[in-house]
Amino acid sequence: MVGMNMSATEQGILLALLELEQAVKSIPKASPKPDLQALFSRIDELTRELPRETDPALLHYLHRRSYEKARLWLEGRDAENQTGGA
């Protein structure tokens, strides 16, 4: 899943996005509820660590908190974003 061309920061973002996705899915049954704010903070921190030359599409998704689109982009599935798949 994690691409070989991906930077360590991008890998960290992808892992945090996957963790967020799982946490959100667990909310109906979880007790105590997962700490989503900590995940949002980690994603924001990693986003700030991305270099200036990072693809503008990825930065756009992360800054707009379009996390599913960012995950698809990092997984090499950005075409699904362009067709409205996410």
PADREN-863489 format. One record per residue (C-alpha): residue in three letters; x, z, y; residue number from 1. Coordinates in nm, 3 decimals, m for minus. Each point is the difference from the previous one (the first is absolute). Layout:
N
 resn       x       z       y resi
  ALA       X       Z       Y  NUM
...
This chain:
86
 resn       x       z       y resi
  MET   0.000   0.000   0.000    1
  VAL   0.271   0.100   0.249    2
  GLY   0.179  m0.319   0.105    3
  MET   0.374  m0.032  m0.035    4
  ASN   0.033  m0.133   0.356    5
  MET  m0.176   0.303   0.139    6
  SER   0.192   0.251   0.210    7
  ALA   0.002   0.367  m0.096    8
  THR  m0.231   0.072   0.293    9
  GLU  m0.245  m0.269  m0.110   10
  GLN   0.011   0.140  m0.354   11
  GLY  m0.075   0.346   0.139   12
  ILE  m0.293  m0.138   0.198   13
  LEU  m0.139  m0.177  m0.306   14
  LEU   0.028   0.315  m0.211   15
  ALA  m0.169   0.206   0.274   16
  LEU  m0.278  m0.260   0.029   17
  LEU  m0.055   0.010  m0.376   18
  GLU  m0.006   0.381   0.011   19
  LEU  m0.252  m0.013   0.286   20
  GLU  m0.219  m0.239  m0.196   21
  GLN   0.001   0.235  m0.301   22
  ALA  m0.068   0.303   0.220   23
  VAL  m0.301  m0.170   0.161   24
  LYS  m0.138  m0.094  m0.343   25
  SER   0.037   0.360  m0.116   26
  ILE  m0.191   0.157   0.291   27
  PRO  m0.344   0.013  m0.169   28
  LYS   0.136   0.207  m0.292   29
  ALA   0.302   0.175   0.153   30
  SER   0.007   0.370   0.070   31
  PRO   0.173   0.073   0.226   32
  LYS  m0.029  m0.327   0.186   33
  PRO   0.326  m0.197   0.043   34
  ASP   0.188   0.029   0.329   35
  LEU  m0.047  m0.350   0.137   36
  GLN   0.147   0.095   0.339   37
  ALA   0.338   0.065  m0.163   38
  LEU  m0.010  m0.347  m0.156   39
  PHE  m0.098  m0.161   0.332   40
  SER   0.288   0.183   0.169   41
  ARG   0.249  m0.116  m0.265   42
  ILE  m0.118  m0.362   0.034   43
  ASP   0.028   0.022   0.380   44
  GLU   0.351   0.147  m0.026   45
  LEU   0.116  m0.272  m0.239   46
  THR  m0.158  m0.267   0.222   47
  ARG   0.210   0.125   0.292   48
  GLU   0.313  m0.039  m0.217   49
  LEU  m0.060  m0.371  m0.061   50
  PRO   0.254  m0.227   0.171   51
  ARG  m0.099  m0.215   0.296   52
  GLU   0.028  m0.316  m0.210   53
  THR  m0.277   0.118  m0.236   54
  ASP  m0.265  m0.265  m0.059   55
  PRO  m0.256   0.020   0.284   56
  ALA  m0.291  m0.023  m0.245   57
  LEU   0.111   0.316  m0.182   58
  LEU   0.051   0.184   0.329   59
  HIS  m0.344  m0.114   0.117   60
  TYR  m0.167   0.132  m0.317   61
  LEU   0.182   0.333   0.019   62
  HIS  m0.057   0.056   0.372   63
  ARG  m0.371  m0.081  m0.038   64
  ARG  m0.013   0.225  m0.307   65
  SER  m0.117  m0.289  m0.214   66
  TYR   0.162   0.168  m0.295   67
  GLU  m0.156  m0.212  m0.274   68
  LYS   0.124  m0.315   0.176   69
  ALA   0.346   0.156   0.041   70
  ARG   0.005   0.085  m0.371   71
  LEU  m0.095  m0.356  m0.096   72
  TRP   0.271  m0.137   0.234   73
  LEU   0.263   0.227  m0.158   74
  GLU  m0.112  m0.103  m0.348   75
  GLY   0.049  m0.367   0.092   76
  ARG  m0.375  m0.059   0.006   77
  ASP  m0.048  m0.076   0.372   78
  ALA  m0.192  m0.316  m0.085   79
  GLU  m0.287   0.229  m0.101   80
  ASN  m0.001   0.138   0.356   81
  GLN  m0.021  m0.350   0.145   82
  THR  m0.302  m0.089  m0.214   83
  GLY  m0.184   0.320   0.085   84
  GLY   0.065   0.157  m0.338   85
  ALA   0.070   0.343   0.144   86
